[in-house]
Each structure stands twice: as C-alpha cells, then as structure tokens.
Amino acid sequence: MSDIEIRTAVAADLPAITAIYDEAVRNGTATFELIPPDLAEMTRRFESLASAGFPYLVALLDGRVVGYAYAALYRTRPAYRFTVENSVYLDPATHRRGIGTRLLQRLIDDCEAQGFRQIIAVIGDSANAGSIGVHAKTGFQMIGIHPDVGFKFGRWLDIVMMQRAIGGGAQTLPDESAKLPG
C-alpha cells in the first residue's frame, strides 16, 4: 500500500470531504442525516470547527483525500468543556486498510495535546463493526447502546456509545486556566 499522509484539513479539501460524506449519507448508517449537505453547508461546518480551534484532519493516499476526522464539543454546556465527540469518515474504496485507525489515533493525539480529557464516539448502527472495531483498537471502551433511536432506509437503528480517557482522564484535575478550543 502507498504511504498514507495525515494532515490538517484545508478549504481545498472540502470538495473531497463533501463527496465522502455524501456517500455516507446516501448509502450508509454511520450518520443519521438523510439528505447530504452540499459544499456550502460542509464549508460552514468546517469553518465553524476550524475557526474555534478543533482538530480537523484528512487522510491522503497517493495525494488524494480518502478520509477525514474531526472533534467537536460533546455538549455545549460549560461542564462538558473537557469532553469532545469524534467523527471519522472514509471513502468506501479504502476501508480495511488501516486508514481509519491512523486518522483516529492522530485525532486522539491532537485532542490530548489541546487539553481535552474524554472523547466520546457516537456510532450509528450497532451493526457498524468497522467503526466499533477501529474505536476499540484505539482504546475506546463500550459504554452503552441506545436501541432503535434512528430510522433510516426503512429500519430502526441503534447508536453505540464508546468512550476513551485521554490526558489523565478523570485521574487528575484539568488545568482550568488552559484555553481550550470552542
């Protein structure tokens, strides 16, 4: 396999990111969106996260964007400020090559470097063995399942919740003076 490059996403990556997410919305159950957002909406989402300082990454294979990952606040209330939720999406042609694992590990490292203490994965569809496996491989623990909370493609879907502590997790107090993204 060719070398995979993981780097911070830039605006020029957004058409490829939009295409990857479009496919996930139209054909997959990892996201519960039903209508794929257009490039303008994906640009708005990207700019919102990037301008707030959250990590937003792309994976390149032979110079082509084949996946992306980002972190965002898990919830907006101030007590959640040390917890982020992650998202990882790949071009289906690149599944099972370790790209998702590399993207997620880099995202974990970046979140830890910024001072976050917990990462939550909200995985669409309990049958999504690939995403569950990648999260488990990178140290996430299963914390629960919300059964039958989404309805897509004529069937009910679960949400799988996984979590990983970083940067000392809850074993030490966070630096309250640190400037976190958001």
Protein Blocks (a to p, Z undefined) as FASTA:
>chain_A
ZZdddddddfklmmmmmmmmmmmmmmmckbccfbdcdfklmmmmmmmmmmnopacdddde
ehiafbdcddddfbfcfklmmpccddddddfklgonlmmmmmmmmmmmmmmmnopabdcd
ddehjklmmlmmmmmmnopacfbdcehkbceehiacddddddddeehijmbccdfkbcce
ZZ
